[in-house]
Amino acid sequence: MPALRMVAAAWMLLGLAVPGIWAGQQPPVPPQATPASSIAEQEIERRLAEMVQYLTSEQLEGRGVGTKGLDLAAEYIGQQFAQAGLKTKLYQDAPFQKFVLSRGAKLGTENRLRLVGPPAKPGGRPQVLELRLGEDYTPMSLSGTGEFDLPLVFAGYSISAPEANYDDYADLNVRDKAVLVLRHEPQQANPQSPFAGLQYSEHAQFSRKVANARQRGAKAVLICSDWFDLEKATTEARKKWYELQGQLAQLQEEFKKKASPTAEERQAHQQQVQALQRQLAELQPKLQPEYDPLMPFETGPPPVQKDEIPVLYCRRAVVEPMVELALGKDLATIEAEIDKTLKPQSRPLEGWRLIGRVDIQRQSVEVKNVVGLIEAQGPLARQHIILGAHYDHLGYGGLGSLQPFRRVVHPGADDNASGVAVMVEAARLLAARKDKFKRSVLCIAFTAEERGLVGSRHYIQNPLWPLDQCIAMINLDMVGRLQNDRLTIMGVGTAKQFEPLLDRLAGPYGLVLRKVGAAAGPSDHTPFYLRRLPVLHFFTGIHGDYHRPTDTADKLNIAGMRRIAQLVADVVEALATAAEVPEYVASAGGMGLPLIGGGNRPFLGTVPDFGRQADGYAIAGVVPGSPAEKAGLQPGDLIVQFNDQPIKSLADIEAALRKHKPGEKVRLRARRGSELLEMEVTLAPRN
């Protein structure tokens, strides 16, 4: 009821005259009042928009590990926690759980590379091609360091895929040699490709190619781009260039129609023109016939193992003449023949050697999880729910990017500025609720998720409060693109109470829930699930801007994020005040992670610990009910032998598994602290 009418009614109830009304005057019509709920919702949306705008700003450099922007983001989130009313003096009077991540690397001063071949004429001098660092070639960050002088062999795509009846190393001796290999895999344009159709299979990964070469005895790997990838990039760039030219022409035409544009309109028009021109300028290199970019060194993965062999990336144009001289045909012809026949074309490059040195200086960087506490009161106060979201992203791109050749800020608006903003706002809503909860809430912004869930794994190993007091973990990752009110929630089957709870609470927000029982998804809830904790992962879906520079804040559904934040707050409050704790259930279904034994291999059921480098395969977790768990493997174990094969890395155990079938028994040796364990594992088919 409008305020004026309420006053009039009160006067009449008291038997008093309402001034002005009884004199024949009509009361003025009051302005339409905005409901308090709408004002509150607008305020929430304003804060959400501010948070994502800051987290995706150029200043934060894509929040990549090792950037100043990641530290700025951590400071900002800590301030937001404090402003929301959370307790933040948890680690030496700060919200930061700090640890060192040995992931950074930089090029040293002693990098050099040359190709040396047979004399062009009988009796002449050897052909020598000195390659220029940063122009013709670059070491890759997964490379080992060392000097080499090796015979050179062409090894196709460096793929051994029994399931596709394809092996680049069949009848090819590469022991104590360097191999030249192509990027990606054959038949990339064929939907019926035996690898993964139009998608890249696991065989396209750099680490897989290098591991395959190393296991065959190769001592160095030289990688160059494949023709299909370059043609695809040029075709897409050409299409985009024409689109932008059309937009520019239309913009100019529409502006000409304005008879007397204002100064503001002129300025806005000029800014739009300049933005389109910048995009056109960025496309120019891809339109050139010689387009053949190097893979950026800075943002690649670390070495697979400590004593990794040298790995270098070179421009295709550098090795093309050498291949044609040695094999009598160019790389494009070789690739076409492989695509047509699916038969390898691997051969020695007679008379050619790869000579040089790789100098990479490994670096350590301090990173931090950001933790805030909503503290409960009473006997159950140490029981707690963890509400989490990762705040790191890809920085300037690189190998994690789906546009890896562009060294440009990847803002990561949906992935995962959206999750951080929703977490902070849900925490604000919870902290403002009137009554203290029975159970506490720990809000954690995890770091280095994009590097293999490193931050959440570190927290699992070093919890603020014992994990046996944690009753559930709720994860927010990519919650910014709500469409048609459809919200996916994974892990609903990990506790008996979750589904009815979500059904009851989602209604007021008009959300259509897609409930996934399995704890699926390579995100920060997984380490908690592997410790037998109920988990929920809120997610609004994948999209074309995923892991690209185009994942920008303007594409987020802020109103949708507000509704998700309100639902998350309600779910957390329900868990924090419930009479009983959620009852854990081992959910069926895949995990969406590089679980060892996936793809076409038998299933083992271990999760790699990407944050730990050791002489062996380090395990971060085991899947409930998997062969690994049944055999007695535990998180923290280090597998060092698989049957008679020594295991030094993740790649080694993947290769060992590919030699076996479901149902076969294998012997494992694993280190647990100072103890050496032996166990028998029966491999299972992939679920």
ABEGO torsion letter per residue (X at the ends): XBAAAAAAAAAAAAGBBBBGAAAGBBBBBBBBBBBAAAAAAAAAAAAAAAAAAAAABAAAGGGBBGBAAAAAAAAAAAAAAAAAGBBABABGGBABBBBBBBABBBBBAABBBBBBBBBABBGBBBBBBBBBBGAABBBBAABBBEBBBBBBBBAEAGBBBAAAGBBAABGBBABGBBBBBBBEBBGAABAABABAEABBBAAABAAAAAAAAAAAGBABBBBBBBAAAAAAAAAAAAAAAAAAAAAAAAAAAAAAABABBBAAAAAAAAAAAAAAAAAAAAAAAAABAABBBBBBAAABBBBABAABBBBBBBBAAAAAAAAAAAAGBBAAAAAAAAAAAGBBABBBBBGBBBBEBBBBBBBBBBBBBBBBBBBBBEAAAABBBBBBBBABBAEAEEAABABAABBBBBAGAAOAAAAAAAAAAAAAAAAABABBBABBBBBBBBBGAAAGGAAAAAAAABBABBAAABABBBBBBGAAABBGGBBBBBGAAABAAAAAAAAAAAAAAGBBBBBBABBBEBBAAAAAAAAGBBBBBBBAEBBAABGBAABBAAABBAAAAAAAAAAAAAAAAAAAABABBBBBBBBBEBAGBBBBGBEABBBAGBBBBAABBBBEBBBABBBBGBAAAAAGBBBGBBBABBEABBBABAAAAAAAAAABBBGBBBBBBBBBEABBBBBBBBBBBBX
